């Protein structure tokens, strides 16, 4: 997406892959918490994990897009 938007950020593919991997690490303790067999708690923990995972991605990737001069979101080619 950064290449498509012609972003000038210095993120390499491996760095983005590592950030994505670290954002998914919250699901390791979540899998242990799912051993508690209470449906409400399972979904509450899952919702919290989704929020934490997404916040790791946003906090690490957002600086690359916040200084982006190309503000196009979607391009239609007719």
PyMOL commands that set and color helices and strands:
alter all, ss='L'
color gray80, all
select helices_A, chain A and resi 13-23+26-33+39-66
alter helices_A, ss='H'
color red, helices_A
deselect
rebuild
show_as cartoon
